[in-house]
Amino acid sequence: MAQVPQTFFDALAVRTWCGLALETLGRAREEIDAINVYPVADGDTGTNLYLTVESAVAAVEAVFAGYAARSGPEGPTLADAAGAMAHGALIGARGNSGTILAQLLRGMSQVLADHETGHAEGKTAHADGQGLRLALRHAADSARQAVAHPVEGTVLTVASAAADAADAACGAESDCGTVARAAYEGARAALAATPGQLPVLERAGVVDAGGRGLVAVLGALVETFTGGRPRDRAATVTAGASRVGEDAGPHGECADTAAAAGQDGPAFEVIYLLEAEDRAVARLRERLDALGDSLVVVGGDGLWNVHVHVDDAGAAVEAGIEAGRPYRIRITHFGAGDVHTTGAERPSRERAQRAVVAVVPGEGLAGLYAEAGATTVLARPGEPPASGELVQAVRRAHAREVVLLPNDAELRHTAAAAAEQARTEGIRVALIPTRSAVQGIAALAVHEPERRFDEDVVSMTSAAGATRYAEVTVAEREAWTMAGICQAGDVLGLIDGDVAVIGSDVTATARSVLDRMLAAGGEMVTLVLGDQAPATIAEHLESRVREGYLAVDTVVYRGGRQGAVLLIGVE
């Protein structure tokens, strides 16, 4: 069915474009993965781009849902939607190309927000064809500036060509559809020329994978404004070259593709989000540039996404710590199932029989779960993982059987979608509907990989279900609750998801919550302290349990920046 075209670039157009881009990358993901040979032949560029856009879509949908919840006539502005798109892409960016795409979307959002028109007559804010042209130019320029050493024949070249074509086609009366189609055609022509600019592509007989992904995204932009999907003529192989992927391995490349690159590189890919000031980031760029290659630092306004390939992963993380506060740190060893462009075949890694994948709310718990053998996905406050991120974690666990712990009631449907996707890939997945990280801890404590899968799942489910959970947090605004009306700044004690106590002191509220939970009995109390928890709260609560409840043990963990001040579990 043809898409209803958008006349101007407004908030709805942003939403439509993001959704279409995700669909388009979903169709092209495997093809793009299969031609990924630069800068690393690790066969994941299509997947990384898909996950980046998926995060952008989630952020945009959250903005629209927020306005819908207010039940008012107004919807989000173009600045609201474009800003959400950019932020979502930034926090969800994966890999080299995904990080660059995040900067492209950020560059576009900055210009689109500045070119809203129609306010005077109460119309929905929008940008016209001229605004889209300027957005594409700023996107290409800012993405090039974000890369330490730009290389021609990559997604940067394709982005610049798209902007050039939009410049040439845009007249005073040009609409968004005209500009979008010109950008798409310019990008497609530049993509076809990439093998002549980058020898590694010419040897492998393919076009640049990141550029191919950008062409797909621009094709979705054309569909947004014209209502019709452009005929996808973006070539993936050069004339006369054999099709990459016909005899592909598990990630889509054949041995010849990896071998064609013929160059050595660093051993690790390091990616993290970073809260830091601009001046500190400038120094960080210099230090990381000296440590490795493929350096891309994107973002701004205090939040950055850092991507680099290095031999010393620890030094790259330490550099981030010196600059600010890094989190969502992901380190991939190219030798462990990935190939740098060395000319060797991808080493095979035997699948484990069983693994546990868990979503955790803080760095401290991530370390605890990892020590217990789980593959973790870190969920920052207000930044829940998307289903694609959970699927990636299941793949990363590299096991025939996977137990998935969402550890959040609101993630159950997301986790179910991820489990279903993983099952289509031949992985046996069991989803245990844990609603809190403390339930996940209880489940992990009885996990026995040597047991039959069904028995292990039943035992873990039983342990999680036998654990009541609570959290102590601070109210952000006035609201109605099960315990009455709370004001901003009140301390809330939630038991099994419902507000049970409203107080003014964190320790006193936590004590009241704990007493209510233990009134029904219990054998083990688990306390997970957030980074805002009072220094003496653990000692106070342990003393309370010891003196008031015989034969009840207490264990304390530090969860770090987990959103809640305190998590409590009672088994």
Backbone torsions as a table, in degrees:
resi	resn	phi	psi	omega
1	MET	NA	133.6	-178.0
2	ALA	-68.7	145.9	178.3
3	GLN	-78.8	134.5	175.1
4	VAL	-66.5	120.8	-173.4
5	PRO	-70.8	149.3	173.6
6	GLN	-95.2	135.4	-177.9
7	THR	-78.0	-44.3	-179.1
8	PHE	-122.3	168.6	177.2
9	PHE	-89.4	92.4	177.3
10	ASP	-117.8	-170.5	-177.3
11	ALA	-60.6	-40.1	179.7
12	LEU	-65.5	-35.6	177.4
13	ALA	-64.9	-39.2	176.1
14	VAL	-59.5	-46.4	-179.3
15	ARG	-62.0	-45.4	-179.4
16	THR	-63.7	-45.7	-179.1
17	TRP	-60.3	-46.7	-179.9
18	CYS	-59.8	-44.5	-179.9
19	GLY	-63.3	-43.5	179.2
20	LEU	-67.3	-38.1	178.6
21	ALA	-62.7	-40.1	178.7
22	LEU	-64.3	-43.0	178.0
23	GLU	-62.1	-43.8	-177.7
24	THR	-65.0	-44.6	178.1
25	LEU	-67.4	-31.1	175.5
26	GLY	-62.0	-39.6	178.0
27	ARG	-71.4	-33.8	-174.1
28	ALA	-96.9	-3.0	-170.7
29	ARG	-55.7	-51.1	-176.5
30	GLU	-65.1	-38.5	178.4
31	GLU	-62.6	-44.1	-179.4
32	ILE	-68.0	-40.9	176.0
33	ASP	-55.8	-40.1	-173.5
34	ALA	-69.3	-23.0	-178.4
35	ILE	-103.9	11.2	-176.6
36	ASN	-77.8	103.5	178.0
37	VAL	-124.5	-7.6	-177.5
38	TYR	-138.6	138.9	-1.4
39	PRO	-78.3	-13.6	178.6
40	VAL	-133.0	132.2	179.8
41	ALA	-82.3	65.1	-176.8
42	ASP	-108.1	7.4	169.1
43	GLY	60.0	37.1	-178.4
44	ASP	-135.5	11.7	-177.0
45	THR	-62.2	-44.3	178.7
46	GLY	-61.9	-42.8	178.4
47	THR	-64.8	-42.5	179.6
48	ASN	-63.4	-42.3	177.6
49	LEU	-64.1	-41.4	178.9
50	TYR	-60.2	-46.7	-179.0
51	LEU	-65.1	-36.2	178.4
52	THR	-63.3	-46.9	-179.8
53	VAL	-70.1	-35.2	177.8
54	GLU	-58.7	-40.9	177.6
55	SER	-65.5	-38.2	177.0
56	ALA	-64.0	-43.2	178.8
57	VAL	-59.8	-44.9	-179.6
58	ALA	-60.4	-40.0	-179.7
59	ALA	-67.7	-41.5	178.9
60	VAL	-65.6	-44.1	179.4
61	GLU	-62.4	-34.6	178.5
62	ALA	-64.3	-37.9	178.1
63	VAL	-65.0	-45.7	178.9
64	PHE	-64.5	-39.0	178.8
65	ALA	-64.6	-36.8	179.1
66	GLY	-63.2	-41.7	178.0
67	TYR	-69.8	-38.1	179.6
68	ALA	-63.1	-35.6	-179.0
69	ALA	-66.1	-23.3	-180.0
70	ARG	-80.2	-11.4	176.3
71	SER	57.5	29.2	178.3
72	GLY	-101.6	170.5	-178.7
73	PRO	-75.0	-21.1	-174.9
74	GLU	-84.3	148.1	173.3
75	GLY	-115.7	-177.4	-179.5
76	PRO	-66.9	150.6	175.2
77	THR	-81.4	170.3	175.1
78	LEU	-59.5	-40.7	178.9
79	ALA	-62.1	-40.2	178.2
80	ASP	-60.4	-52.2	-174.9
81	ALA	-68.1	-45.1	-179.3
82	ALA	-65.5	-39.3	177.8
83	GLY	-63.5	-40.9	177.8
84	ALA	-64.4	-42.0	177.8
85	MET	-57.3	-47.1	-177.9
86	ALA	-66.0	-43.3	-178.8
87	HIS	-66.1	-43.4	179.3
88	GLY	-60.9	-42.9	178.5
89	ALA	-65.2	-38.1	-178.7
90	LEU	-63.4	-48.8	-176.5
91	ILE	-76.1	-18.4	-178.9
92	GLY	-106.4	4.8	-175.2
93	ALA	-60.5	137.4	179.7
94	ARG	-126.6	135.0	173.2
95	GLY	68.1	179.9	-177.3
96	ASN	-64.0	-51.1	-176.8
97	SER	-70.2	-37.0	177.9
98	GLY	-64.0	-37.3	178.6
99	THR	-66.9	-41.5	177.9
100	ILE	-66.6	-40.3	177.3
101	LEU	-60.9	-38.6	178.1
102	ALA	-60.1	-39.2	178.7
103	GLN	-71.3	-35.8	175.6
104	LEU	-60.1	-45.6	179.8
105	LEU	-67.5	-36.0	176.8
106	ARG	-65.0	-44.2	178.8
107	GLY	-60.6	-41.5	177.6
108	MET	-64.3	-43.1	-176.0
109	SER	-63.3	-35.6	-179.6
110	GLN	-62.9	-40.7	-179.6
111	VAL	-76.8	-42.2	-179.2
112	LEU	-59.3	-40.6	179.4
113	ALA	-64.2	-28.2	-178.5
114	ASP	-86.7	-10.0	-175.6
115	HIS	-116.8	29.4	174.4
116	GLU	-69.9	141.3	176.6
117	THR	-134.1	167.1	174.9
118	GLY	93.6	6.5	-178.8
119	HIS	-65.0	-37.8	-170.3
120	ALA	-60.1	-36.6	-177.3
121	GLU	-97.6	11.4	177.6
122	GLY	76.2	16.2	179.7
123	LYS	-77.6	164.3	174.9
124	THR	-66.7	131.7	-178.3
125	ALA	-62.0	139.3	-179.8
126	HIS	-154.8	165.0	172.0
127	ALA	-113.3	150.5	-179.8
128	ASP	-100.2	-167.2	-178.9
129	GLY	-59.9	-38.2	178.4
130	GLN	-64.7	-39.6	177.6
131	GLY	-64.1	-39.7	178.0
132	LEU	-64.6	-40.9	178.6
133	ARG	-59.3	-47.8	-179.7
134	LEU	-64.2	-35.2	179.5
135	ALA	-65.3	-42.3	179.5
136	LEU	-66.1	-37.6	178.7
137	ARG	-66.5	-47.0	-179.1
138	HIS	-64.8	-35.9	178.5
139	ALA	-61.2	-48.2	-178.7
140	ALA	-63.8	-42.0	-178.2
141	ASP	-68.5	-42.6	-178.2
142	SER	-69.7	-34.0	177.5
143	ALA	-66.3	-40.9	179.0
144	ARG	-64.2	-38.2	179.1
145	GLN	-68.6	-25.5	-177.7
146	ALA	-77.2	-18.2	-178.5
147	VAL	-93.6	127.9	-175.0
148	ALA	-60.3	-43.8	-177.9
149	HIS	-134.3	85.4	-178.2
150	PRO	-57.4	139.9	179.5
151	VAL	-122.1	131.8	178.0
152	GLU	-76.7	151.4	-176.2
153	GLY	92.1	13.1	-179.1
154	THR	-118.6	-171.2	178.7
155	VAL	-59.7	-27.8	177.8
156	LEU	-63.8	-41.8	177.8
157	THR	-63.0	-43.2	-179.3
158	VAL	-65.0	-41.1	179.3
159	ALA	-64.7	-41.9	178.8
160	SER	-64.4	-39.5	179.1
161	ALA	-65.8	-37.7	177.6
162	ALA	-62.9	-42.6	179.2
163	ALA	-66.6	-40.8	178.7
164	ASP	-61.3	-44.2	-179.2
165	ALA	-65.6	-37.9	177.9
166	ALA	-65.7	-39.4	177.3
167	ASP	-60.1	-44.3	-176.0
168	ALA	-69.4	-31.2	-174.1
169	ALA	-91.1	-17.7	-171.2
170	CYS	-84.9	115.5	172.4
171	GLY	-107.8	-173.9	-176.9
172	ALA	-62.4	-31.2	-176.3
173	GLU	-105.5	7.8	-176.0
174	SER	-67.7	136.5	178.3
175	ASP	-94.6	176.1	-177.1
176	CYS	-64.0	-35.0	179.8
177	GLY	-63.0	-42.8	179.2
178	THR	-62.7	-44.5	-178.4
179	VAL	-67.5	-42.2	-179.1
180	ALA	-63.3	-43.0	-179.3
181	ARG	-65.8	-39.4	178.4
182	ALA	-63.5	-43.0	178.6
183	ALA	-62.4	-42.1	179.1
184	TYR	-61.7	-47.6	-178.9
185	GLU	-65.7	-38.5	177.1
186	GLY	-64.5	-40.6	178.7
187	ALA	-66.6	-40.7	-178.7
188	ARG	-64.0	-40.6	178.2
189	ALA	-66.2	-39.9	179.4
190	ALA	-67.4	-36.4	178.6
191	LEU	-62.0	-44.0	-178.9
192	ALA	-61.6	-24.7	-178.0
193	ALA	-90.4	-5.8	-174.7
194	THR	-61.6	-34.0	179.0
195	PRO	-61.5	-28.3	178.8
196	GLY	-78.3	-9.2	-179.4
197	GLN	-103.7	-22.8	-175.3
198	LEU	-129.7	109.5	-174.5
199	PRO	-55.1	-35.4	-178.1
200	VAL	-62.9	-33.5	177.2
201	LEU	-71.5	-40.7	-179.5
202	GLU	-63.7	-42.4	179.4
203	ARG	-64.7	-37.0	-179.1
204	ALA	-82.8	-14.4	179.7
205	GLY	74.6	35.4	-177.9
206	VAL	-136.5	164.4	171.3
207	VAL	-91.0	172.2	-178.6
208	ASP	-69.2	131.9	-176.3
209	ALA	-68.3	-43.2	178.3
210	GLY	-62.6	-41.7	176.7
211	GLY	-63.5	-38.1	177.0
212	ARG	-61.5	-39.2	178.0
213	GLY	-65.9	-39.3	179.2
214	LEU	-65.6	-38.5	176.0
215	VAL	-59.2	-40.3	177.8
216	ALA	-62.5	-42.4	179.9
217	VAL	-65.5	-40.6	178.0
218	LEU	-69.7	-31.7	173.7
219	GLY	-61.4	-38.4	175.9
220	ALA	-65.6	-32.5	177.2
221	LEU	-66.2	-40.5	176.6
222	VAL	-60.8	-45.9	-179.6
223	GLU	-62.2	-34.8	179.2
224	THR	-59.9	-40.5	-173.5
225	PHE	-100.0	-11.2	179.7
226	THR	-115.4	-18.2	-179.3
227	GLY	85.0	-6.3	179.7
228	GLY	-124.5	140.5	179.1
229	ARG	-77.6	126.8	178.6
230	PRO	-65.3	142.8	178.5
231	ARG	-62.3	119.4	-171.4
232	ASP	-75.8	94.4	-179.6
233	ARG	-104.4	16.5	-179.4
234	ALA	-70.7	105.6	-176.9
235	ALA	-65.5	145.5	175.9
236	THR	-106.4	-17.1	179.8
237	VAL	-129.4	155.1	178.0
238	THR	-81.0	162.4	-178.9
239	ALA	-58.7	131.1	176.6
240	GLY	83.6	-7.4	-179.1
241	ALA	-86.4	149.0	177.1
242	SER	-72.0	149.7	-177.5
243	ARG	-67.1	122.9	177.2
244	VAL	-71.0	133.7	173.7
245	GLY	103.9	-8.5	179.2
246	GLU	-64.0	-35.7	176.8
247	ASP	-115.9	47.3	-170.2
248	ALA	-78.5	157.5	173.0
249	GLY	-85.9	-161.6	-174.0
250	PRO	-63.2	-21.0	-179.6
251	HIS	-113.1	10.1	171.7
252	GLY	100.4	-14.4	178.2
253	GLU	-94.0	148.5	170.0
254	CYS	-89.3	166.4	-178.3
255	ALA	-60.9	-35.0	-178.2
256	ASP	-64.9	-33.6	-179.8
257	THR	-63.8	-48.1	179.0
258	ALA	-64.7	-39.3	-177.9
259	ALA	-67.7	-29.5	-176.0
260	ALA	-63.1	-26.0	-176.3
261	ALA	-66.3	-48.5	170.9
262	GLY	64.2	36.0	178.2
263	GLN	-144.0	147.2	179.2
264	ASP	-86.3	163.1	178.7
265	GLY	-160.3	176.0	179.3
266	PRO	-59.3	163.7	-172.5
267	ALA	-89.5	-21.6	-172.3
268	PHE	-127.0	145.4	166.0
269	GLU	-102.9	127.1	179.6
270	VAL	-119.8	127.6	179.1
271	ILE	-133.8	135.8	171.6
272	TYR	-156.3	155.9	169.2
273	LEU	-84.8	147.1	-174.8
274	LEU	-138.8	126.2	170.3
275	GLU	-94.5	114.0	-175.7
276	ALA	-162.5	159.9	176.4
277	GLU	-81.2	159.4	-176.4
278	ASP	-57.2	-43.5	-177.3
279	ARG	-63.4	-38.5	178.7
280	ALA	-67.1	-34.5	-179.8
281	VAL	-69.7	-35.1	177.1
282	ALA	-61.0	-41.7	177.1
283	ARG	-68.5	-36.9	179.1
284	LEU	-61.6	-42.5	179.3
285	ARG	-56.4	-44.9	-178.5
286	GLU	-62.7	-42.7	-177.2
287	ARG	-69.2	-43.7	-179.5
288	LEU	-68.4	-34.2	178.6
289	ASP	-62.3	-33.3	178.4
290	ALA	-76.3	-21.2	-176.8
291	LEU	-86.0	-30.9	-173.2
292	GLY	-161.6	-150.1	-178.8
293	ASP	-138.1	-172.7	-177.3
294	SER	51.4	39.9	-177.2
295	LEU	-81.1	123.7	175.6
296	VAL	-135.1	122.4	176.5
297	VAL	-124.0	115.1	-176.0
298	VAL	-123.5	159.7	177.8
299	GLY	122.4	-153.7	-178.2
300	GLY	153.7	178.3	180.0
301	ASP	57.0	35.6	174.6
302	GLY	92.9	-10.7	-179.8
303	LEU	-126.2	129.1	-174.7
304	TRP	-133.0	153.4	170.9
305	ASN	-115.0	122.3	-175.1
306	VAL	-110.2	130.7	178.8
307	HIS	-133.9	130.3	178.8
308	VAL	-156.9	151.4	173.5
309	HIS	-107.1	123.9	-175.2
310	VAL	-141.8	163.9	170.2
311	ASP	-89.3	-28.4	-179.3
312	ASP	-110.2	90.3	-177.7
313	ALA	-64.4	-37.1	-180.0
314	GLY	-60.4	-41.1	179.9
315	ALA	-65.3	-35.7	179.1
316	ALA	-66.2	-39.6	178.1
317	VAL	-70.1	-41.8	178.8
318	GLU	-60.2	-36.7	177.5
319	ALA	-62.7	-38.6	176.8
320	GLY	-65.3	-39.3	179.3
321	ILE	-63.8	-39.1	178.4
322	GLU	-66.5	-31.1	-177.7
323	ALA	-82.0	-31.1	-176.3
324	GLY	-179.9	-133.0	-179.5
325	ARG	-122.3	100.9	176.9
326	PRO	-81.2	145.5	173.9
327	TYR	-153.3	176.5	-169.6
328	ARG	49.4	48.9	-176.9
329	ILE	-76.9	126.7	177.1
330	ARG	-125.7	124.5	179.6
331	ILE	-121.2	122.1	179.3
332	THR	-115.8	126.6	176.6
333	HIS	-89.8	117.4	-175.7
334	PHE	-64.3	-22.4	177.7
335	GLY	-78.3	-15.4	-176.5
336	ALA	-98.4	71.1	177.1
337	GLY	95.5	-4.5	176.5
338	ASP	-121.4	160.2	-178.7
339	VAL	-123.8	125.1	165.1
340	HIS	-76.3	165.1	-175.6
341	THR	-75.8	77.6	-175.3
342	THR	-109.7	-13.8	-177.3
343	GLY	94.9	-3.5	179.3
344	ALA	-93.9	156.1	175.7
345	GLU	-72.2	153.9	178.6
346	ARG	-62.1	123.6	179.0
347	PRO	-68.8	136.8	179.7
348	SER	-86.1	144.2	178.5
349	ARG	-124.8	123.1	-176.7
350	GLU	-65.3	136.3	179.0
351	ARG	-69.8	140.2	170.8
352	ALA	-72.9	161.0	179.2
353	GLN	-73.5	-42.5	-174.4
354	ARG	-146.1	148.1	177.9
355	ALA	-147.4	161.8	175.0
356	VAL	-116.3	132.0	175.3
357	VAL	-116.6	127.4	-174.9
358	ALA	-133.9	140.4	170.9
359	VAL	-89.4	129.6	-178.0
360	VAL	-128.5	145.8	-172.9
361	PRO	-88.9	-5.7	-177.7
362	GLY	-152.9	159.9	-177.0
363	GLU	-61.9	-37.2	180.0
364	GLY	-61.7	-45.7	178.5
365	LEU	-68.6	-32.2	177.0
366	ALA	-59.5	-42.6	177.3
367	GLY	-64.6	-41.0	179.5
368	LEU	-62.8	-47.5	179.7
369	TYR	-63.6	-41.1	-179.6
370	ALA	-63.7	-38.2	177.3
371	GLU	-62.6	-30.1	178.5
372	ALA	-83.8	1.9	175.1
373	GLY	97.3	5.7	-178.1
374	ALA	-86.4	148.8	169.3
375	THR	-87.8	126.9	-171.2
376	THR	-111.9	152.1	172.2
377	VAL	-124.6	118.9	-176.2
378	LEU	-83.7	127.4	178.2
379	ALA	-110.0	109.3	178.1
380	ARG	-78.3	155.0	177.3
381	PRO	-54.7	124.8	180.0
382	GLY	77.6	4.4	-178.3
383	GLU	-131.1	67.0	-179.5
384	PRO	-66.1	146.5	179.0
385	PRO	-69.5	148.9	176.1
386	ALA	-86.0	166.5	-177.5
387	SER	-61.1	-35.6	179.8
388	GLY	-63.2	-34.7	178.2
389	GLU	-67.5	-36.5	177.6
390	LEU	-69.5	-38.1	177.2
391	VAL	-62.1	-42.6	177.7
392	GLN	-60.1	-39.9	179.1
393	ALA	-65.9	-38.4	177.4
394	VAL	-63.9	-42.2	177.5
395	ARG	-64.0	-41.1	-177.8
396	ARG	-64.5	-30.2	177.7
397	ALA	-64.3	-26.2	172.7
398	HIS	54.0	55.7	-179.1
399	ALA	-133.1	156.2	177.8
400	ARG	-74.4	-32.2	-179.0
401	GLU	-125.2	135.5	-178.1
402	VAL	-133.9	133.1	171.5
403	VAL	-101.3	124.1	-175.1
404	LEU	-107.5	124.7	-179.5
405	LEU	-115.2	102.5	-179.1
406	PRO	-73.1	-28.6	176.1
407	ASN	57.4	27.0	179.3
408	ASP	-164.2	125.2	-178.4
409	ALA	-59.0	-34.5	-177.2
410	GLU	-75.5	-11.4	179.1
411	LEU	-96.1	2.5	-173.6
412	ARG	-60.5	-45.9	-178.7
413	HIS	-69.2	-37.7	176.3
414	THR	-61.5	-44.1	179.6
415	ALA	-66.4	-37.2	178.7
416	ALA	-63.6	-39.6	178.1
417	ALA	-65.7	-40.0	178.7
418	ALA	-65.0	-41.8	-180.0
419	ALA	-62.9	-40.9	-179.7
420	GLU	-64.6	-41.5	178.0
421	GLN	-62.8	-43.6	-179.3
422	ALA	-64.3	-34.4	179.3
423	ARG	-65.1	-34.0	178.2
424	THR	-66.8	-17.3	178.6
425	GLU	-95.5	10.3	175.2
426	GLY	87.9	11.1	179.5
427	ILE	-97.3	131.7	176.8
428	ARG	-83.2	116.6	-174.2
429	VAL	-122.2	132.3	172.2
430	ALA	-115.7	126.8	179.4
431	LEU	-100.0	116.9	175.3
432	ILE	-98.0	119.9	-171.3
433	PRO	-77.1	59.3	177.4
434	THR	-68.0	136.4	-175.8
435	ARG	-106.6	-1.7	179.0
436	SER	-154.4	155.0	179.5
437	ALA	-62.8	-27.6	179.4
438	VAL	-71.6	-31.1	173.1
439	GLN	-68.0	-36.5	176.6
440	GLY	-64.0	-38.6	177.2
441	ILE	-61.5	-42.9	179.1
442	ALA	-62.9	-41.1	179.2
443	ALA	-66.1	-42.6	-178.3
444	LEU	-66.1	-29.9	-177.9
445	ALA	-65.9	-26.6	-178.8
446	VAL	-105.4	4.6	179.5
447	HIS	-65.4	128.5	178.0
448	GLU	-131.8	102.1	-176.7
449	PRO	-60.1	-23.4	-177.4
450	GLU	-80.9	-13.4	-179.6
451	ARG	-76.4	160.0	173.7
452	ARG	-58.1	144.9	-173.7
453	PHE	-56.1	-50.0	-178.1
454	ASP	-61.2	-40.3	179.7
455	GLU	-66.0	-40.5	179.5
456	ASP	-63.9	-42.9	-179.8
457	VAL	-64.7	-42.2	178.9
458	VAL	-62.4	-44.3	-179.6
459	SER	-63.7	-43.6	179.6
460	MET	-66.8	-39.9	178.5
461	THR	-64.3	-41.0	179.3
462	SER	-63.2	-44.0	-179.5
463	ALA	-64.4	-40.8	178.7
464	ALA	-66.2	-43.3	-179.1
465	GLY	-66.0	-26.1	-179.8
466	ALA	-84.3	1.4	-178.0
467	THR	-107.8	113.1	172.7
468	ARG	-77.7	148.4	-176.2
469	TYR	-130.4	151.4	178.9
470	ALA	-148.7	163.7	173.4
471	GLU	-146.6	150.9	175.4
472	VAL	-114.5	125.9	-176.2
473	THR	-143.4	176.1	-178.9
474	VAL	-113.7	130.4	-178.8
475	ALA	-66.6	136.5	179.2
476	GLU	-90.7	-21.0	-177.3
477	ARG	-155.8	168.3	175.2
478	GLU	-66.3	137.9	-178.4
479	ALA	-161.2	156.7	171.5
480	TRP	-82.4	139.1	177.4
481	THR	-137.2	172.7	176.8
482	MET	-62.9	-21.8	-178.0
483	ALA	-102.3	6.7	-179.1
484	GLY	118.9	-167.2	-178.5
485	ILE	-87.1	129.3	175.4
486	CYS	-106.9	154.6	177.0
487	GLN	-110.5	158.9	175.9
488	ALA	-56.6	130.6	-179.2
489	GLY	96.5	-12.0	176.0
490	ASP	-67.8	150.1	175.7
491	VAL	-91.2	126.0	-177.2
492	LEU	-109.7	136.2	172.9
493	GLY	-111.3	112.6	-178.8
494	LEU	-103.8	131.2	176.5
495	ILE	-117.1	123.5	-177.5
496	ASP	50.4	37.8	173.3
497	GLY	92.8	-11.0	-179.1
498	ASP	-110.2	142.6	177.9
499	VAL	-68.4	121.3	-179.2
500	ALA	-111.3	-26.4	-175.9
501	VAL	-137.8	135.7	171.7
502	ILE	-119.7	123.3	-177.3
503	GLY	-140.2	-175.5	179.5
504	SER	-116.5	-12.4	-177.6
505	ASP	-122.5	132.0	-176.3
506	VAL	-63.2	-48.3	-176.4
507	THR	-65.4	-43.8	179.8
508	ALA	-64.4	-41.0	178.8
509	THR	-65.2	-42.6	179.0
510	ALA	-62.0	-40.8	179.4
511	ARG	-63.2	-41.6	179.0
512	SER	-63.8	-42.8	178.0
513	VAL	-62.0	-45.3	-178.6
514	LEU	-63.0	-41.3	178.2
515	ASP	-61.6	-42.1	179.2
516	ARG	-63.6	-40.4	-179.1
517	MET	-68.9	-41.4	-177.2
518	LEU	-78.0	-12.4	177.2
519	ALA	-61.7	-26.7	178.8
520	ALA	-91.4	6.0	179.6
521	GLY	97.0	167.8	179.2
522	GLY	166.1	157.0	-179.7
523	GLU	-117.7	-25.7	-176.5
524	MET	-141.4	131.2	174.7
525	VAL	-110.3	128.3	176.5
526	THR	-111.5	126.9	177.9
527	LEU	-116.3	126.3	177.2
528	VAL	-118.5	112.0	-173.8
529	LEU	-89.0	128.6	172.3
530	GLY	-81.0	170.3	-175.8
531	ASP	-71.9	-10.4	177.8
532	GLN	-99.0	3.6	-178.0
533	ALA	-69.4	141.3	176.5
534	PRO	-58.0	147.9	-174.1
535	ALA	-61.9	-30.2	-174.2
536	THR	-100.7	3.1	-172.4
537	ILE	-65.3	-39.8	-179.1
538	ALA	-63.7	-45.8	179.2
539	GLU	-61.1	-41.6	-179.4
540	HIS	-64.0	-46.3	-177.6
541	LEU	-70.8	-37.7	176.0
542	GLU	-60.8	-42.6	178.5
543	SER	-63.6	-39.8	179.2
544	ARG	-61.2	-44.4	179.8
545	VAL	-67.1	-44.8	-177.8
546	ARG	-61.0	-40.9	-175.7
547	GLU	-85.3	-28.6	-173.9
548	GLY	-105.8	-13.8	-175.2
549	TYR	-138.2	100.6	-177.1
550	LEU	-68.2	146.2	175.2
551	ALA	65.0	19.3	174.5
552	VAL	-107.4	124.0	-179.7
553	ASP	-92.0	156.9	178.8
554	THR	-130.3	136.0	174.7
555	VAL	-127.9	138.9	-175.3
556	VAL	-119.9	133.9	175.1
557	TYR	-126.9	155.9	175.4
558	ARG	-107.3	118.3	-174.2
559	GLY	-91.7	-14.6	-178.3
560	GLY	78.9	-145.1	-178.1
561	ARG	-82.1	89.5	-171.5
562	GLN	-115.2	6.7	-179.8
563	GLY	90.6	-65.8	178.2
564	ALA	-75.1	147.1	175.4
565	VAL	-67.7	-37.1	-176.8
566	LEU	-151.4	137.6	170.2
567	LEU	-110.3	139.6	-179.5
568	ILE	-128.7	134.5	173.7
569	GLY	-127.0	139.7	176.5
570	VAL	-128.2	116.2	178.0
571	GLU	-97.2	NA	NA
